[in-house]
């Protein structure tokens, strides 16, 4: 049993002011970046790229606040893949 108050969670934070913009793109643009063992996860037959912006607030790593890294903005550019594992589709 731990006595330092840490719950075993690596990262905790609050996400505030979230904005998400989705764009349809040609699958040929994304195919070179699809990890081995996965396939593009299409929505209505189209590949999407998302631009996601938000603020991390009260961020902690393993329960510890890292000075200068507790409140900050983040922007992600992402696309979506799927894989089949033991008969289950996972996204």
C-alpha angles and dihedrals in degrees: 000000000000118000099185095082093248113138098201094256111133101205131022127175144134119249113217134178094017118189124180125188119187125202130187112230137180110269089228089069092058103036095085089058099047109117118240112271094027137088132205111277103225127201112214087340094307132110114231132203118198128206107203125187127181145141122254110215129184091007117184133179113212087344094306125116109226110215111248092013105073098090120030145132123252134191122194129190109200145165130195133251137174136202136188115236121179090340094309123113110229127191 
